[in-house]
């Protein structure tokens, strides 16, 4: 069955996905669990990269739910953990944070039941990323540091495949820490972490070039936040180049989104509008609907070429009210987890919110 369905690849056509999803359901009904997991191994990566995250159409989420039932039917806890993790990410990218948290917590339980320390490290890291998406930066910092401690305790000194796997995890966590410190405007700590991440990925060679896009994008953010627009454009363009070469549609969208911001601040509104339209389309294609909505809002602002009054921004713009609410949650979360850092960050975020309003 797996070979038969794989010959129908690529599943870029709606009718192909409809047919294969139907046959997977039929296979599930008669207990062909092994065949289902074989197919899942063949197509899950491509489904994810192609961005079929809409739960109302045959795509990643619906395939994953069938694969999960097959893994449970076989008692294959390792496969179950992997599938649950993918579902957590799928819902997080769709902006459904409650469902994402539930899936990630179920993964953590699965990792601990199976004694998968590498998986536990990854899931703690993913919960940290979810906390960042919710602007719970103190919680995220605590989770990332916990994951990093696991890496440093487990990583072998000798150059083995296991050491390589832990080195990848370390590079990922440093990139995430760099991004988090950037949110907190702790620029020195941010740059150190991002540089460490980029260097580790480069040391790992071309095999892991796919992951270079993330620290490159964040280094662009690092410069953009401080008004270094020439340098920011350079890093965003490098990110776009790497992502285009490797077919990373999510990062292509992100690079174009932020290149549009660079062009806007430099007064190139025609180019900025084109880039933001391309970013919105790309976000929609990969199912990142929260970012698609944000790109749409930026596009609307660019089309009017006007900055609304502070009163209109407070009363009429949901995005600004959301920033105020996010600021409150961020301050409370930091105060409970990192009280000293909370004082520093609260001053910076207050100044930022006031600047955005006026």
Beta strands, then each sheet from edge to edge (+ up, - down):
end
